[in-house]
Amino acid sequence: MNQLLTEEKRRAVLAHLIDKLSTKGRWNGETHIQKSVYFLMKATEVPVGFEFILYKHGPYSFDLHAELVWMKATDLIKAEPKGHYGPSFRLGRLGQAMVKRFPKTIKEFSDRIDFIADELGDKQVVELERLATALLISRDFGTNTEDPARSVNKLKPHITVEEAREAIQQVDGIITRARNLGFTQAGNATT
């Protein structure tokens, strides 16, 4: 795996991802960013270095949340209110400059960022939770003792075993496509 990105390069990658997500989907809230960054790290091995835990709606990084708050406070990103669902994020003036400041880093990871934005950009929050939880169960918790779909259901009872199986199949497809594009070394499917 690549060496972790510096703080500024990581911010440039995040800014580029947020920009791509905002052009791919109807919505670009924090959940989309959280889950997309998780997939960026786990399915395409972009070394942004955030720690994720299983939380209310699947994998969540408090460090990433703090980073987004900082990026918003410094005009790297802007939050646009969208009804009662919370803000949707887009690049701020300084975010555009940050992306331009690191052209080599953006070029190195642009295909991976585009891939994740294409795969997840139009997903709804409920779908993202299922997919990211399926990826978390298979990649971070392992699947040594039981059916991964049952593990997802056990941790998230509102996700049925059938929904979990479907999510695992979708995650396997994403990982396979990432591996075929040369984005991952391990490339292990979840089942």
SULSUL-V972567 format. One record per pair of residues at least 12 apart in sequence whose C-alpha atoms are under 10 Angstrom apart, sorted by the first residue. I is the first residue (numbers start at 0). J is the second residue. Records with the same first field share a line. If there is no record, write none. Layout:
I->J + J
This chain:
0->44 + 45 + 46 + 183 + 184 + 185
1->44 + 45 + 46 + 47
2->45 + 46 + 47 + 48
3->45 + 46 + 47 + 48 + 49
4->45 + 46 + 47 + 48 + 104
5->46 + 47 + 48
6->47 + 48 + 66
7->97 + 98 + 100 + 101
8->47 + 97 + 98 + 100 + 101 + 102 + 103 + 104 + 105
9->45 + 46 + 47 + 48 + 49 + 66 + 101 + 104 + 105
10->47 + 66 + 67 + 70 + 75 + 94 + 97 + 98 + 101
11->75 + 94 + 95 + 96 + 97 + 98 + 99 + 100 + 101 + 102 + 104 + 105
12->36 + 45 + 46 + 47 + 97 + 98 + 101 + 104 + 105 + 106 + 107 + 108 + 109 + 112
13->32 + 35 + 36 + 47 + 63 + 66 + 67 + 70 + 75 + 76 + 90 + 94 + 97 + 98 + 105 + 112
14->67 + 70 + 75 + 76 + 88 + 89 + 90 + 91 + 93 + 94 + 95 + 96 + 97 + 98 + 105
15->89 + 90 + 94 + 95 + 97 + 98 + 99 + 105 + 108 + 109 + 112 + 113
16->32 + 35 + 36 + 39 + 89 + 90 + 98 + 105 + 108 + 109 + 111 + 112 + 113 + 115 + 116
17->29 + 31 + 32 + 35 + 36 + 76 + 87 + 88 + 89 + 90 + 94 + 112 + 116 + 120
18->76 + 88 + 89 + 90 + 91 + 94 + 95 + 98 + 112 + 116
19->89 + 90 + 109 + 112 + 113 + 114 + 115 + 116 + 117 + 120
20->32 + 35 + 88 + 89 + 112 + 113 + 115 + 116 + 117 + 118 + 119 + 120 + 121
21->87 + 88 + 89 + 90 + 116 + 120 + 121
22->89 + 116 + 117 + 120 + 121
23->113 + 116 + 117 + 118 + 119 + 120 + 121 + 122
24->116 + 117 + 119 + 120 + 121 + 122 + 123
25->87 + 120 + 121 + 122 + 123
26->81 + 84 + 86 + 87 + 88 + 120 + 121 + 122 + 123 + 124
27->78 + 79 + 85 + 86 + 87 + 88 + 89 + 120 + 121 + 123
28->78 + 79 + 80 + 81 + 84 + 85 + 86 + 87 + 88 + 89 + 124
29->63 + 64 + 67 + 78 + 85 + 86 + 87 + 88 + 124
30->56 + 57 + 58 + 59 + 64 + 87 + 123 + 124 + 125 + 127 + 128
31->87 + 88 + 116 + 119 + 120 + 121 + 122 + 123 + 124 + 127 + 128
32->63 + 64 + 67 + 87 + 88 + 116 + 119 + 120
33->51 + 57 + 58 + 59 + 60 + 61 + 63 + 64 + 67 + 127 + 131
34->51 + 56 + 57 + 58 + 59 + 60 + 115 + 119 + 124 + 127 + 128 + 130 + 131 + 132
35->112 + 115 + 116 + 118 + 119 + 120 + 127 + 131
36->48 + 49 + 51 + 59 + 60 + 63 + 112 + 115 + 116
37->49 + 50 + 51 + 58 + 59 + 60 + 63 + 115 + 131 + 134 + 135
38->58 + 111 + 112 + 115 + 116 + 118 + 119 + 130 + 131 + 134 + 135 + 170 + 173 + 174
39->108 + 111 + 112 + 114 + 115 + 116 + 182
40->111 + 183
41->131 + 134 + 135 + 138 + 139 + 174 + 183 + 185 + 186
42->111 + 115 + 134 + 138 + 170 + 171 + 173 + 174 + 175 + 176 + 177 + 178 + 182 + 183 + 184 + 185 + 186 + 187 + 188
43->108 + 110 + 111 + 112 + 114 + 115 + 173 + 174 + 176 + 177 + 178 + 180 + 181 + 182 + 183 + 184 + 185 + 186
44->108 + 111 + 177 + 182 + 183 + 184 + 185 + 186
45->107 + 108 + 111 + 112 + 182 + 183
46->108
47->63
48->62 + 63
49->61 + 62 + 63 + 64 + 66
50->62 + 63
51->63 + 135 + 139
52->135 + 139
53->131 + 132 + 135 + 136 + 139 + 154 + 155
54->132 + 154 + 155
55->128 + 155
56->124 + 125 + 127 + 128 + 129 + 131 + 132 + 155
57->125 + 127 + 128 + 129 + 130 + 131 + 132 + 133 + 134 + 135 + 136 + 151 + 154 + 155
58->127 + 128 + 129 + 130 + 131 + 132 + 133 + 134 + 135 + 136
59->131 + 132
67->88
70->90 + 91 + 93 + 94
71->88 + 89 + 90 + 91 + 94
73->91 + 92 + 93 + 94
74->90 + 91 + 92 + 93 + 94 + 95
75->89 + 90 + 91 + 92 + 93 + 94 + 95 + 96 + 97 + 98
76->88 + 89 + 90 + 91 + 92 + 93 + 94 + 95
77->89 + 90 + 91 + 92 + 93 + 94
78->90 + 91
108->182
110->180 + 182
111->177 + 180 + 181 + 182 + 183
114->173 + 176 + 177 + 180 + 182
115->173 + 177
118->169 + 173
119->173
125->158
126->162 + 166
127->166
128->155 + 158 + 166
129->151 + 152 + 155 + 158 + 159 + 162 + 163 + 164 + 165 + 166 + 167 + 169 + 170
130->162 + 163 + 165 + 166 + 167 + 168 + 169 + 170 + 171 + 173
131->166 + 167 + 170
132->150 + 151 + 152 + 154 + 155 + 158 + 163 + 166 + 167 + 170
133->147 + 148 + 150 + 151 + 152 + 163 + 164 + 165 + 166 + 167 + 168 + 169 + 170 + 171 + 189
134->147 + 151 + 166 + 167 + 169 + 170 + 171 + 174 + 188 + 189
135->151 + 189
136->148 + 150 + 151 + 154 + 167 + 189
137->150 + 151 + 167 + 170 + 171 + 187 + 188 + 189 + 190
138->187 + 188 + 189
141->189
142->189 + 190
146->160 + 164 + 190
147->160 + 163 + 164 + 167 + 189 + 190
148->160 + 161 + 162 + 163 + 164 + 165 + 166 + 167 + 190
149->161 + 163 + 164
150->163
151->163 + 164 + 166 + 167
152->164
164->190
167->188 + 189 + 190
168->188 + 189 + 190
169->189
170->188 + 189 + 190
171->186 + 187 + 188 + 189 + 190
172->188 + 189
173->186 + 188
174->186 + 187 + 188 + 189
175->187 + 188 + 189
